[in-house]
């Protein structure tokens, strides 16, 4: 089970929230894999993921532009590579008979998740912390007496 740590923070609440959701999604995948098997787990994990990640990456890149993040081009290339690998896995899964051995697909998916979290999120995304304006959640208005 993956655990979000403050050291993974980008310093931007919306980006961090999306990453926390992604980690929760990975944990749901692992639970489904244990309880329902590979086909169900992979199907659950991949459903809607490409679209949601595309939105999240777009938001992240917008934040990078707004704060003049100096590694924008390299970061965009990382996003494109991750999305490409995800699309390849989705295509392989869709073409695979549901009764097939999912071993190779699980290894590819595990490698993608490992690279995504340990390299992209933990090494690349956290560099944004130095450049992103530290935003805090708005405080609720106080009632006047």
Secondary structure, 3 states (H helix, E strand, C coil): CCCCCHHHCCCCHHHHHHHHHHHHHHHHHHHHHHHHCHHHHHHHHHCCHHHHHHHHHHHHHHHHHHCCCCCHHHHHHHHHHHHHHHHHHHHHHHHCCCCCCCHHHHHHHHHHHHHHHHHHHHHHHHHHHHCCCCCCCCCCCCCCC
